[in-house]
């Protein structure tokens, strides 16, 4: 038990120290997620202000500051808090001879860097698309995902408004994706991570971007807006447009839906008025879920 406690504390302090050093510019600039996310957020927010899609939406839209807090909570505070638990879980796997190489299907370590990044990006994006679909398909998962869909006015910071339990769901499956790649994460993986954050911010931004013919490959704000639509099309009541960075999965699996592009579609879900309006209330939402009787 002592070794697990030591591992927990070391991982916790290590993640805390890295975040603190990032704030002091003591880490390489290209891996400084703290200021990187702030810079990306400011750039996309300025684009929203200069080129607003929904022109009647205020610069400081509804729940702007709540969503801004979510950025720091989900990407930094919760990551620090949970890091020790994941380290202990990794050690537990090793106790049962389950290594990061045991499920390897592909070994990227000898591939050219650009190809490593490409495969890493595509595989992880598919894993996230699949996880996102599960959040909509299963009622007890949907209760947590409702926090993200409680957004009533879309803006870049809504990208990070999600229940902390989603980190619990996504992390193991993303780790599984890395295991499939032989437990290997490319040295330049920060490029993939920053690109995914940028696409996620843009997808939720009050900007009209479709990417033209590339819309069949990359997700975009028009497509993602209908993922948040209050009313869903007949036969797709579990959701549409699950894409994270790539839209190709939705087109391949017939979960795409873009009826028009006015940007005026009402957002939310049936019963969203019951969602707590404050951060603490939203963080405990979902744990009171009771299965409905037939």
C-alpha positions, 0 to 999 in steps of 0.5 A: 500500500505504501508504494501506491501512496508514494506513487500517488503523491509523486504523480500528483506533485509532479503534475502540480509542479509542471503546471506551476512551471508552465505558469512561470514559463519554465517549460518549453514554449511548445508544451506550455498548455497553460498559456497555449490554451489562454492564447488559443481562447483569446484568438478564437474569442477575438474572431467571434467578436470581429466575425460573429455568426449570430450577431444578436449574441452578446460578446459576454454571452450567457454563462461566459464566465462559467464556461471560462472557469470550466476551461481551467478546471477541466484542463488543469485543476482536475488533471492535477487532482486525478493524476495520482489515481491514474498512476496507481491504476497503471501500477495495478495493471503491471501487478497483473502483467498487463503492460502498455505493450500487451495490446499493441497492434501497431508499432509507430516508433520506427515510422517517420514523424509525420506519419506517426502524428497522422496515425496518432491523431486519427486513431485518438479522434476515432476513440473520442468519437466512439466515446462521445457516441456512448455518452449519448446512447446510454442513459446513465452516461447521458446524465453526466453529458447533459452538463455539456448540452446545457449550453443555451448560447454557443461560444468557444468556452463551451468547448470545455464545459463538461462534467468531470466524470467525462474525464474518467470515461475518456481517459481509459479509452484514449489510453487504450488507443495508445496501447494499440499503438504499442504504448507509443506517443509521438514526441511531437504529440503536443501538435496533435493536442493543440490542434484538437483544442483549436478545432474544439474551440472553433467548433463551439465558437460563434463563427460560421466556418464550413471548410468548404469541400473539407467539411467531409473531413474536418468538423466545423461550427455549423455541423457541431451546432446541430449536435447541440440542437434542442430538437433532433431529427426523427430516427436520430433521437440519441444525437447527431454529429458526434465528431470531435476534430474529424467529421468523417466518422459521422459521414461514414456511420450515417450520423451526420445532420446539417439541414440548414446553416442559419445558426439560429437553431435553439440549443439544449435538450428536453428538461434542461431547465432542471440543470443547476445553473452553478458550477458546484450543482453541475458537478454533482449532477448525474449521480442521482440518476434513477432508471425509469420504469418501463 
